[in-house]
């Protein structure tokens, strides 16, 4: 029974990754709430996600990764102390706003900032998606602006219905609130 569950989850991840490569928006469980994700380098997919959430591009979006190796290009200009701070908290429920002076990440992800918000997740579904996709994914709460973030797949489907290319099954992590967002350089907390 356990092996069937693992193989069906693998199949769902595989199907979801295909949808991501085709420019789709998917929903998946994260550390505290359900998230929406897409390929951050596909402008049309990001525009669709922003329209679904009714969120302005200027606010920027969070990126999620399976490992520090997946975000390594963004870490090149950091001091040893800054890297150590990231590595001490990742993988885990910490989102860091990191400078992107070489514009490695598209403006439609950064919003009005020259920095980008990034998390290396320990959540098994998020890790599986990023590993299978081969890189970073957009990770934003699954809710239209001004609505409560979805805490289950039913709420996700209620909010977005057939606008989603896939819904990856799985359980939420053990965090009570969405991850903290903190600026690596200034220490400013954007979301506690």
N, C-alpha and C positions, 0 to 999 in steps of 0.2 A: 504494500500500500504506500509506504513512504517513498519508494523509488518511483512509483507512478506520479506522485505529487511533484517530485523533483523534475521529472521529465516533462510534465505538463507546464511547469513554471518555465523551464528552459524553452519550451516551444513558444510560450507567450512572449518571452523576452525576444526570441528570434523574430517572431512576427512583428513585434513593436519596433525592433531595429530596422526591419525592412520598411516599415511605415515612415520612420525617421529619415531614412535615405531617400524616400520618395517625397519628402517635404511635408509630412504629416505632423500633427500635434498629438501627443499622447498624454495620458494621465497615469500616475504611478504613486505608490505610497512612499513617504519619506520619513524623516525622524519624528515629526510631530503631526503633520497634516498631509493631505494628498497634494501632489504637485502636478503642474503641467510642464511638459518639456518638448523641445524641438531641437533641430540642428542650428546652433548659433551662427553658423556661417551661411545659412540659407535665408536671405532677406525676405522672401515671400512667406516662408514658414514662420519667421519671427513676426511679421506683420499680421498674419492670421492669428497667432497666439495673442498678440496685443489687442487685436480687435475683439477676440473672444472675452478677454478680461476687461475690456473697455479701459485700458491703461495707456497713458501717453508714453511714447518712445523716450521722451526726455527724462523719465524717472530711472531708466536703466533696468537691467535684469541680472539675476544671479546666475552664475555658471557653476556646475557641479562636475566633479571628476571622481574616478575610482582610485587614483593614486597620485602622489606628488609628481611622479614622472609625467603624468598627463598635463600638468600645469608648469612644468620645468621652464619652458620658454619665458613665461611671465616672471620667473624668479631670478633671472640673470642679473638684473641691476641691483638686487637687494644686498644689504650688508649681511655679514655672518650672523649678527645678532638678530636681525629681522627674520632671516631664514630659520634660525633656531626657534624663534617664537612660533612661526607657522608649523614647523615640524613637531613641536611639542603638543600642538592642539589637533593635528591631522593624523590619521583620519578621525573625524569626530564632528560634533554638531556646532562647528564654528565657521562662520562665513567672514572672510577677510576682504577688505577693499584694498587692492594692490595697484600701484601705479602701472600704467601701460604707456610709457613714453614713446614706444616704437609703433603704436597702433596695431598691435598684433590681433586685437579683438575688434570687430566691426563697431562703428559708431552706433548702430541700431541696438547693440547690447549695452554699451557704455552709457548711453543717454547723453546728458549734458556734462559728463565727467571725462577726465583723462585717465580715470582709474576704472578698474573692473572688480566686481564682487565675485569671489570664488570660494567654494567649499570642496574639500576632499571628504567624501562621505564614507561612513562606516556602515550605512544601511545596506543590507544584502541585496535588495532589489535595485537600488540606485547604483551600487557597485557593478552588479551584473549588467545593467543597461549600458553604463559607460564603457565597461570592458568590451562588451559585444559590439557596441557602436564604434569603438576605437578612439574615443576622445571625449571632449567636453560636451555637455548638454546644457540647455537652458533649464533652470529649475525655479519655478515661481509657484506660489500657492494656487491651488485649483479653486478659484472663485472669481466671479466678476467683481470689479472694484466696488467697495462699500458693502459687500456681502461677507459673511463668515467663511473662513477657509473650510473646505470639505474635510470631514473626518472619516468618511467612508465612501466606497465606490458608488453607492446609490445616490448620494448627494452630488458626486461628480457628474453622474449621468443626468441628474435632474438639472444641474446648471448648464451642461454643454451638449447633452444628447448626441446626435449624429455628427456634430462638428469634430469629434475626436476620431482619429485614425485607429487608436487602440487604447485599451485600458488594461494595464498590467496588474494582475492580482497580487495580493500580498498584504501583510499587516503593517500598521504604522510602527515606528520605533517607540522608545519609551520616554521621549521628550514631551513635556506638557505644553510647551510653546515652540513656535518656529525658531530656528537657530538665531543666535545673536549675530548681528552684523557690526563689525568694528573696523575702523580705518587703521591699517598697519602702521602708517607714518605718524599720524597725529594721536592715535589712541581713542579718537572720538567714537562713541557708540551711537550707531544709527538706529538699531533695534536691539533692545535688551532681552 
